[in-house]
Amino acid sequence: MMRTVVVGDPPAEIVAFLARRRALGQDHHDEVWEGDYHVVPAAHPWHGQVDAELAALLRPGAKAAGLFITTQFNLGTAEDYRVPDGGYHRASPSEVYVPTAAIVVEVVSPGDETWAKFDFYARHDVDEICIADPRRQEVHWFVLAGAGYDEAPASPLLGVVTAELAGGIDWPR
């Protein structure tokens, strides 16, 4: 993965580039990590397929637990946020930047930063993280334990077993 870092105020060309991305609606996946702007391309097509499969499988448990379901949303503040692929919330979010979530869902795409978001999610008191990897056809579930996460065989909030969840997904071939 190639990284480009601009130290200091961005030049006019970069400001114009980011403004054009916004105007064209190409910035929906972009994130700000502690003031650093991350330009994120649209995900691999498998991403959407697995995201939809996972959402359908998690919906009954989320409804039974009284959680509100969202697709992508901004978790954090305007100066420091991530955009998980899905969220499960204890109350219906009404802010543009949502301070926390009960569960976030991430679907891995080639070159993405899914696995680098754990510390951020812990700082924002996200109780559980679900990660689905289309290439490996795996689902991993993590539960907040102190300042970090432990991998778990099931979701305490939803009551879903990770192995059964992975077996219920019609994975891309």
N, C-alpha and C positions, 0 to 999 in steps of 0.2 A: 504494500500500500504506500502510495506517495503522499507526503504531507507538505503543505506550503504554509509557512509561518511568516506573517508580516508583523514586525515589531513596531510599535508606535501607532499613530493614527494611520488608517489605511489611505492609500492614494486615491485620487478621484476615480481612476479606472476600476478599482475594486468596489468603491461605493456605488458606482454606476452598475457594475455587474450584479451586486446584491439587490439593488433596486429593480433591475430588469427581471431577476429571478422572482422577486415578490410580485411584480406586475403580471408575470406570466403564470403565477401559481406554482412555480417549481420549487418553492422553499418549504413545502409542508413537512418535510422530514428534517429540515435544518434544526440545529440545536446550539445553545450557548453554554459552554462549559467554563464556569468561573471567569466569564468575560471573553473567552476565546470562541469565535464563531466557527461552527463546524458545518460545512456545506456537504449535505448528504444527498446522493442521487436517489432516484426511485429504486425500490427494491427489485430483486429478481422476481419474475412472474410466479415462481413456486411459493414465494413469500405470501402473497395474497390468498392462494389456494389453501395453504396450511393455516393461515390466520382465520379464514372463514370456517374451516373444519373445526378448529380448536374452539372458536366462539360458540358454535352450535353444541359442542359437547359440554362446555362449561356453563352454558346458560341455565339449565335446570338447577344445578347446585347453587348458582349465584342468586337466582330468584328465591329458592328455598331459604337461603341465608339472609335474605333481605338486602342484597347488595344491588347497587345501580351500576349498569354496564355502559362503558363508553368505548369507542374506537380510539384512534390516536388522540392524544391530548398533551398539553404542556404541563409537565410536572415540575414545580419549582417556582422561580420568580423570573421576571423579565430579564434580569441580569445573569441568571444561572438556571437553565432548565434542560430537561431531556424530553423526548417525545416517544414514549413507549407505544407499541402497536395496539395495546388495549389496556383498559383499566376497569377495576371493580371497586366501587366506592360505597362507603357507609351512608352517605347522603348524596343527593344529586348535585354534581358540581355546577356552580353558577359563575365561577371566575374564569378568566382567560388562562391564568396561571394557577393551577391547582396545587395546594401545598403538600398533599400526601394522597395515598390510595391504600386500600386494603390489599389489593393485588395488582401487580403490573404484569403484562404479557409481552414478551419479546420473541419475535420470529427471526432467526438468524439468516442473514443474507451474506453472500461473499463479500469480505472486506469490511463488514459493519463493526460497530463498537459495542455490541450487546454486552459482552463479558466485562467491559471496562466501566459499566454503570453501577456496579454493586455498591460501592462506597457512597455514591450519591444517593441511591435509593435508601440505604441505611440511615443516612443523615436526615432524610425526609420521612423517616418512620414508616416506610412501606413494609407491611407485615409479611407479604409473600411475593415471590417472583416465579413466574412460569416461563421457561425458555423452551421453544420448539426449534429443532434443527432439521430442516427438510432434507439436506444432503445425507445426514447420518440417520434420519428417520428416528429421532430420539426426542423425548420430552424430559426435561429436568425441572424439579420443583425445589425451591429454596424457601426457608422460613427464617425470619429475623431472629437472631440470638445475640443479644447484646449489641455490639457495634458492627456485627457482620451477619452472614447468613450461613446456615447449615443446610446441606442437601437433605431432602426428606422424601420418603416413599409415597407420601400423600399430602394433600392440602388439608390442614386442620380447619380452615374456614369453609371450604366447599365439600369436603368429604370425598373428593375424587382421588383414586389411586393412580399414580403416575404411569405405571406399566399398563393399566387398563386404558388410560387416556391415549397413550401412544398406540395401543392396539386398535383403538377406535378411529384413528385418523386414516383417511384414504390418501396416503402419501403420494406425491408426484413421482412419476417414473422416468 
